[in-house]
């Protein structure tokens, strides 16, 4: 469980460890009854709130609880201060240092005396610091090792970052912002085009996202929980969305007051592109196998088509959809992206 704005909620099931991801993707069909497979189990459990623990205003222990919460809040503020003053500034200082190394390495690369400069660097490292580098080391690799002498592993990672920058033809000035945008040193170990290509078959593919979207849309249409909202809906990203890319959902942001009481902050139409990210996140625990996903949706449609509490027109439409052959075959397996970098 986790404490969020005073409400005790059950956390969604975390994704499996990266080392097991590929194996699990291939084994998802094992032991699954495809005729009764229920996708709703992947979302309902994460939506249930544990109401067993409530702090009442007249509880004798309330003041003690509030005292600890206040102290916890102070620690949180200290943590934020540390994150900004030490961690973020430390990262920025590192990126600026890497930019300086990068700039000098580029100058060596363009120098007519490149070979002599590199030979001098190798000699200096070997004679004075007992560090050996290969004779065919690039100016980038040589300069990184010359500056980062005490940590060979970090030197290797930094050299990789600067080699990526060289491949991307980045300027020295743009390097710190580039590393920041990519997510840090550990995420900048290959060019963006290569990183994007590796994600072609991961769990955030367009096909998988659309299946999860269809399932959530179906849950919305048939939900028995409804309410009226008279406020304005804020439309985001409208200028970037085509008419064919309309969003499917409205995202409500509310403040938890206490118990079952909430106060509405805003209603948001995120636009399809941002909504896709939300759909993928909410469905992160669902199967990666497209056949299994589609089968779960069809089972849900079949169950709804037999539910007499649903509108007759909806039931007939679902029956019609069930006559259409399945799009994905049982052999279609979409593997998770199991690349990970534990260093940084």
Protein Blocks (a to p, Z undefined) as FASTA:
>chain_A
ZZeehiacddddddddfklmmmmmmmmmgopafklocfklmmmmmmpccfkbccdfklmk
lmmmmmmmmmmmmmmmmmmmmmmmmmmmmmmmmmmmmmmmmmmmmmmmmpmklmmmmmmm
mmmmmmmnopacdfklcfklmmmmmmmmmlmklmmmmmmmmmmmmmnopafklmmmmmmm
nopjklmmbcfklmmmmmmmmmkbfklmmmmmmmmmmmmmmpcbdcddfbdcddehklmp
cfklccfbdcdddddfbhjbccdfbdcdebjklmmmmmmmmmmmpcfblklmmmmmmmmm
mmmmmmmkbcfklmmmmmmmmmpccfbdfklccdddfbdcfbZZ
